[in-house]
Amino acid sequence: MDYRDLDLFMACAQMNEQACAPIPEGFFIRSLRESELDIWKRIHFDKPQTAEEYQPYMEEWFEHHYAARRALFFERCQVICDSSDRVLGTCFWWEHEEVIPTLHWFKVIREAEGQGLGRALLTHVMRDIPKGMYPVYLHTQTSSMRAIKLYTDFGFALLDNPRLDERDNGLEESMETFARHMTPQAFANLKVAHYDAGKIVPIKWEKRHE
């Protein structure tokens, strides 16, 4: 990796229905079962060793963010499975501070990428969010370029605020990385906006410093 992996924030004021797609034949979406919690904690890491290293972190994250509303977590947390009921991906929406709708932990395992599963899963989750609750927010990282392209298709814009959710926003440096590593068309499609008192204001991206 020839770049730093930085925090990024995105927002969607209105979902782009044209980005939606049906579930591919041979797959289905359902809620995560309580017996699959450990699968959920590990699925976000491509290497078993990394999943093992981050196990304590995922345990703490679940207890801090979801355990108090455990039943809702298992209802909301969606997984896409193959015909043998194997979990291949996951995503769900949650209310940050029980108020702000956010997308959480979107992931399709590497071996299942390229089959339209991520788009179908995101379609399912985004359509479940009441329209009156938009805009919807998410946190991501520079390295998640494949997901960022998909989020952009659905109407998400990268936020330019210097700091959000008590974290520094790495947008400027990440845009330089995207210009190098994304296709010209994917980079041109990226949208940038500014968060201001609950409103998402589209802006034209301009590099801040030379």
C-alpha positions in Angstrom: 0.0 0.0 0.0 1.6 3.3 -1.1 -0.8 5.5 0.8 -2.1 6.1 4.3 -5.4 4.6 5.3 -7.4 7.5 6.7 -10.9 8.1 8.1 -13.5 9.3 5.7 -17.2 10.2 6.1 -20.0 10.1 3.6 -23.6 11.2 3.5 -26.6 10.4 1.3 -29.5 13.0 1.2 -31.6 10.8 -1.2 -31.0 7.3 -2.4 -30.4 6.9 -6.2 -32.9 4.1 -7.1 -31.1 3.5 -10.4 -28.2 2.1 -8.5 -30.4 -0.6 -6.9 -30.2 -4.2 -8.0 -32.1 -7.5 -7.2 -30.5 -10.4 -5.3 -28.7 -12.6 -7.8 -30.1 -16.0 -8.4 -28.9 -18.6 -5.9 -28.5 -16.2 -3.0 -30.8 -14.7 -0.4 -30.7 -12.1 2.4 -31.8 -12.7 6.0 -31.1 -11.4 9.5 -28.1 -12.5 11.4 -28.7 -15.3 13.9 -27.5 -15.0 17.5 -25.5 -18.2 17.0 -23.6 -16.4 14.2 -22.3 -13.5 16.2 -18.7 -14.8 16.1 -19.0 -15.1 12.3 -20.0 -11.4 12.1 -17.1 -10.4 14.3 -14.6 -12.2 12.0 -16.1 -11.6 8.5 -14.8 -8.1 8.2 -11.2 -9.2 8.1 -9.8 -10.9 5.0 -7.1 -12.9 6.8 -7.9 -15.3 9.7 -4.8 -14.0 11.6 -6.1 -10.4 11.4 -9.5 -11.5 12.6 -7.9 -13.2 15.5 -5.9 -10.1 16.4 -9.0 -7.9 16.2 -11.2 -10.2 18.2 -10.9 -8.2 21.5 -11.6 -5.0 19.6 -14.8 -6.5 18.0 -15.9 -7.8 21.3 -15.6 -4.4 22.9 -17.2 -2.7 19.9 -20.3 -5.0 20.1 -20.6 -4.5 23.9 -20.3 -0.7 23.7 -22.5 0.0 20.6 -25.0 -2.8 20.3 -25.3 -5.0 23.4 -27.8 -2.7 25.0 -30.2 -3.2 22.1 -29.2 -6.7 21.3 -32.5 -7.9 19.9 -32.6 -4.9 17.5 -29.0 -5.6 16.4 -29.9 -9.2 15.3 -33.1 -7.9 13.6 -31.3 -5.1 11.7 -28.0 -6.9 10.9 -28.5 -8.4 7.4 -26.4 -11.1 5.8 -26.4 -12.3 2.3 -26.0 -16.1 1.9 -25.5 -18.7 -0.8 -27.8 -21.6 -1.3 -26.1 -23.6 1.5 -26.8 -20.7 3.9 -23.2 -19.7 4.2 -22.8 -16.0 5.2 -20.9 -14.1 2.4 -21.6 -10.5 3.4 -23.2 -8.3 5.9 -24.5 -4.7 6.4 -27.1 -2.9 8.5 -28.3 0.5 9.5 -28.2 1.9 13.0 -29.1 5.2 14.7 -25.9 6.9 15.9 -26.6 8.3 19.3 -30.1 6.8 18.7 -30.9 9.7 16.4 -28.7 9.8 13.2 -29.2 6.9 10.7 -25.8 5.4 9.7 -24.7 2.4 7.6 -22.6 0.0 9.7 -20.1 -2.7 8.8 -20.7 -3.3 5.1 -18.6 -6.2 3.9 -18.7 -8.9 1.3 -16.0 -11.6 1.6 -13.2 -11.3 -1.0 -14.0 -14.6 -2.7 -17.6 -13.6 -3.3 -16.8 -10.1 -4.8 -17.8 -9.3 -8.3 -21.1 -11.2 -8.3 -23.4 -8.2 -7.5 -23.9 -9.3 -3.9 -22.7 -6.0 -2.3 -25.0 -4.0 -4.5 -28.0 -6.2 -3.7 -27.2 -6.1 0.0 -26.9 -2.4 0.0 -30.1 -2.1 -1.9 -31.9 -4.2 0.7 -30.5 -2.2 3.6 -31.0 1.3 2.1 -34.6 0.6 1.2 -35.3 -0.5 4.8 -34.4 3.0 6.1 -37.5 5.2 6.3 -37.3 8.0 3.7 -38.1 10.5 6.4 -34.9 9.6 8.2 -32.6 10.7 5.4 -29.8 11.9 5.1 -27.9 8.7 6.0 -24.3 8.7 7.0 -21.4 6.3 7.0 -17.7 6.1 8.1 -15.2 4.4 5.8 -11.5 4.4 5.0 -9.2 5.3 2.1 -8.5 1.7 1.3 -12.3 0.9 0.8 -12.2 2.3 -2.8 -14.4 -0.5 -4.1 -17.1 0.3 -1.5 -16.7 4.0 -2.0 -17.5 3.7 -5.7 -20.6 1.7 -4.8 -21.7 4.2 -2.1 -21.3 6.9 -4.7 -23.6 5.1 -7.1 -26.2 5.0 -4.4 -26.0 8.8 -3.9 -23.4 9.2 -1.2 -21.1 12.1 -1.2 -17.7 12.5 0.6 -18.0 15.1 3.4 -15.3 17.8 3.5 -15.7 18.9 7.1 -12.2 18.8 8.7 -13.4 16.8 11.7 -16.5 14.7 12.2 -17.6 12.3 15.0 -14.5 13.4 17.0 -12.2 12.1 14.2 -10.0 13.9 11.7 -11.3 13.7 8.2 -8.7 12.5 5.7 -10.5 13.6 2.6 -7.9 15.8 1.0 -5.1 13.3 1.1 -7.5 10.5 0.2 -8.6 12.3 -2.9 -5.0 12.4 -4.1 -4.9 8.6 -3.5 -8.2 8.1 -5.4 -6.9 10.1 -8.3 -4.0 7.7 -8.6 -5.7 4.4 -8.0 -9.3 4.7 -9.2 -10.2 4.6 -12.9 -10.7 8.1 -14.4 -14.4 7.6 -14.6 -14.8 6.4 -11.0 -12.8 9.3 -9.8 -14.9 11.8 -11.9 -18.1 10.3 -10.4 -17.1 11.0 -6.8 -19.2 13.7 -5.2 -18.2 16.0 -2.3 -20.5 17.8 0.1 -20.4 19.8 3.3 -22.3 18.9 6.5 -24.0 22.0 8.0 -26.5 21.7 10.8 -28.0 18.5 9.6 -28.0 19.5 5.9 -25.9 18.1 3.2 -24.7 20.8 0.8 -23.1 19.7 -2.4 -19.8 21.5 -3.3 -17.2 21.4 -6.0 -14.1 19.7 -4.9 -11.0 21.8 -5.0 -7.6 20.9 -3.6 -6.9 22.9 -0.5 -3.1 23.1 -0.6 -0.4 22.8 -3.2 
